[in-house]
């Protein structure tokens, strides 16, 4: 598929997809005409990259994460990313994301409770028989 279709299917702007390619986060094939050609698997990868970027993960950390996924370490493959600095960076990002999730959950609960009260008030004040 071409970049426009990938953009439509992922809801990621073309400009961002090009940026991801510049950073090495997406690697489309190139047609002889120079057009980018994406595979079905690129949909998942682009969506993951977009989610990681939106959650605040630096692109310099996204690349080793993607490489690790491609090696499929769940099958027992060893990765070359055992660098202590990288481990520390990912641990810090994990802690930051965990804190963000807790904050979002707390905020979500508060908004949900307020919405319930608003809806309940609206039902009590809605005229009947009209």
Secondary structure, 3 states (H helix, E strand, C coil): CCHHHHHHHHCCCHHHHHHHHHCCCCCCEECCCCCEECCCHHHHHHHHHHHHHHCCCCHHHHHHHHHHHHHCHHHCCCCCCCCHHHHHHHHHHHHHHHHHHHHHHHHHHHHHHHHHHHHHHHHHHCCCCC
